[in-house]
Amino acid sequence: MKYAFIKDNQQIFSITTMCRVLRVKPSSYYDWISRDISDQQIHRNHCEILVKAAHSETKERYGVDRLHAHLSEQGHDISLYMVRSIKEEHGIKCRRHKRFKVTTDSNHHKLVYPNVLDQKFDTSRPNQAWVSDITYIWTHEGWLYLAGVKDLYTKELVGYAINKRMTADLVCKALNMAIRNKRPSKGLIVHSDRGSQYCSHAYHKIVKQHQFTGSMSAKGNCFDNAPIESFWGILKNELVYHKDYKTRFAAITDIIRYIELYYNQTRIQKGLGYKSPRQVWFDFYRQAA
């Protein structure tokens, strides 16, 4: 593959320089050239370098489709079949999911909203419907709880809060952050599960104050809140499960960086036409202007 790289870039860099940088003997390179390697093999060798580099650049988080879209966006001529073939041949795999733990306590007699959303996850604009939930992260100092609010149209995490206690204040802070960030109009559907935090007086007061429409999953049906569950899976699969957090502060810093600088800003998604959540948000309001 090093030889193929030298051959493809000999109009840009000198062969001697590339051989020195890549630690290749010039005589070995010229011997390789004389073997009459097919153009098809040279192209595949070049593609292998691109796929491996892109896999590393995306921190091993992209499957075949998104990796292909990432390379195409950079202007590389490589087919989806080639990306899949190279990944299979070299055992290049994206990070995998681990165990799931239930954090919802729905055994209470507090106020519950009807299931207004009812798995209608397709929306036509930002701030039409948000989904909310709580997940957990282990550190050597103990558990951390992360409450998140996700926009169904852009798939952006518009609000979140992290604390060592899973309280009503946690979900209220996440919702208030989303409101400050996006300033939604009244009528917005705010969906969650039936956890006691979301059934609290403080949470319902915020929903009522902003004239939002409260919505809650059917009891015991995790599919009613699938979009936010999907985000938790992505976060843990791509970040948390590969870390060993010594302190809560280290975990909080890492998670905020992932959300703000990677997931919302740059992580492309197949369901968004291989755009990032922030790109979708900007595109919508640019077209509406």
N, C-alpha and C positions, 0 to 999 in steps of 0.2 A: 504493500500500500504506500510505503514511503517513496518507492520508485515511481509509482503512478503520480503521486503528488509533484515530484520533481519534474516529470515530463509535462504535466499540465500547466506548470507555472514557470517554465524555462524562458518565456518571453518577458517575465516580470523580474525574476531574480536569476543570478548566475548559477549555473549548475554546481560550480565549486562551492559557493556559499551555502546552497541548500544541502549539499552533501555534508558539509562541516556541521551545520546546525542540527541536521537529522542523524548525525553520526553514521553516515554511510560512506563507504569507500567509492570514489569516482569510478574505479575500475569495475567494481561490482555493478554499479548503475549501468555503465556502458555494456557490460555483459548481458544484463537484463534486457536492455534495448534491442540487442542483436537476436534475441530469442523469438522475435516476431509474435509478441503477445497480441491477441485480438483486441480491437477497439471495444468490443463488448465487455471483456474482462477488465480493461482499464477503467471503463465507466463504472463497473460494479465496485472495483477497488476504491475509486473516488467516492462513490456513494456510501461505502462502509465507513469511511473517515467522517463524512458529513453526519451520518446517523449517530455514530458514537459520540461525536462532538455535541450534537444537538441534545442527545440523551443526557449528557453531563451538564450542559448549559441549563436545561430545564429541571435540573436536580432530580432526575429519574422519576418525574411525576406525570409524563405524558405517555398515553398509549399510542397505538399505531396511527389512528385518525388525526389526533391533535399534533403528533410529531410531524406527520406529513404536511399538515397545514402550516406548522411553524417553519418548516424548511421551504415550502412554496412561497410563503410570505417574504422570506429572505432572498427570493429570486433563484433558488436552485431548481434545476430540471431533474426531478426525481419522482417516480410514480409511487402510488400508494402500495402497489404490489411489491415494489423493490424495498420499501421501508419495512413492510411486514416480513418479507423473506430474510432480510438482513437481521432483523430482531430475533427471528426464530433460529436462524443459523448460529448466531453468536450468544444466544441465551440472554438477550437484553430485555429485562423485565422492569415494569414500573413498580413502585412500592405497593405493598399489599395491605388489606384490611386485617384488623385483629378483632378481639372480642367486643361484644356490645353489652352495655350495662344500663338497666332501666333507672331513670332518675325521677319519674313522674309518680307523685302520690295523689291519686284521684279518689281516695277513700275519705271523703269529707262531705259536709252538707252546706258548703258555701255556694254563693251565687255562680251559676254556670250559664254561659251564653249558648244560644242554639248554634248548630253547625251551618252557618251561612255560606261559608266558602265551599263546603261539600265537595272537596277534591277538584274544584274548577281552577286549575293551576295556570291555564292559559289566559293572559291578560293583554290588553291593547296599549297600555301606557304605564310609565313609572307611577308609583304612589297610588295605584289602584287597589292593590292588596299586598299586605305584609304577613309573613309567617314568623312565629317566635317559638323559642324553646330554650332549654338549659342542658348543658352537658358538663362533663367533669374531666379534670386533668390531674394526674398524680404527680407529686413532687416529694422529695425526701423530708420536707417539712409538713407534709399532709396534703389533703385534697384541695384543689381549686375548682370553683364552679364558674362557668362561662355562660352568660345569657346572651342570645343573639336575636337580631331582627333582620330578616332578609326580604328584599323586594322581589316579587315574583316575575316582574317584567325584565329587569336588568340583571337579576340574580346577585346583586350587590348586597353585602352585609352592611346595612345602613346604620345600624346601631348595635352596641354590645357593652357589656359590663362584666368585670371579673372580680371575684371575692372568695375568701376562704369559707364563707357561709352562704348557704342556698336559701335566701330570704326573699320576701316580697320586694324589699328595697332593691335587690339585684335586678329583677325584671323591670322595675319602674325606671331605674337608671338607664337600662338598655333602650327602653321605649322613648324616654326623654331625649336621649342622644340622637336617635333616629329622627325625632321631630325637629330638633335643632338643625340637623344636617340637611333635611329634605323639605321641611315646611309644607307638609301635605295639606290638601283641602279636606273639608268635612266630608264624611261619607266613606272615607278610606276603610277598607276591611282589615281589621287587625286580628289575625288568627293565632291560636295557641292550642296546647293540649289542656287537660283539665287539672293540671297541677295546682296545688293549693296556693302557690305564689301568684298565679294568674287569676285566681278567684278572690284575691284579697281586695279589701275596700280601697286601698291606695291605688292599685292597678286600675280598678274599675272607675275610680275618680278621674284618672287621666284620660281614659277612653271617652268618658262622658263629657269632660271639659272641652275636648277638641271635636266633639260631635262625630267621633269615629263609629264604625259599626263593629261591635265585638263579635267574635266567632270562636267556637271551640270544637275540637275533635269529638267524635263519638267515643264513649268510654271504652278504653282498651284497644282503639284502632289507630295504630301508629301510621298507617298509610294516609290518614287524613292530614298529617303534617309532614309528608314525605320530603318536600323541598328543603326544609331546614335540617331534617335528619340526613339528607344527602350531603349538605354542607359539613355537618359534623364528621361524616365519614371521610370526606376529602381532607379536612383539617388534620384528623388523626392519622390517616393513611399517609399523607405527604409530609407531615411534620412531627406531631406529638409522639407517635409510636417509635420514632427513630431517635428520640432524645431521652436523656436521663437527667431530669431537672433536679439540681441540688437544693434550690430555693424557689419559693413562690415568685419572688421578684424576677428570677431568670426566666421562668415560664411565662409570666405576664409580658415581659419585654419581647420574647420570641414570638408569642402569639399575636401581639399587636403589630409587630413588624410584618408577619405573614399576611395578616388581614389587610393592612393599609398599603403596604408596598408591593405585595405580590398578588394576592387573590383579587382584590378590587381593581387594581391598576393594570396588571399585565397578564394574568393567567387567562388564556383564551379557552373558550368552552364551545363544544360542538353544538350545543343547543342554542348558542348565541351567534351562530354562523362563523365560528372561529374568531370571535372578538372577545375582549375582556368586558366585565360588567361596566366599567367606567367608559369604555368606548361606546357601548350601547346607549348609555345615558346621554353622552355628548351628541351622538348621532341623532337621537330622538329629538332633542331640543334644538339642534341646528336645523333639522328639516321642518320643525314646527315654526321656526322664526320667520 
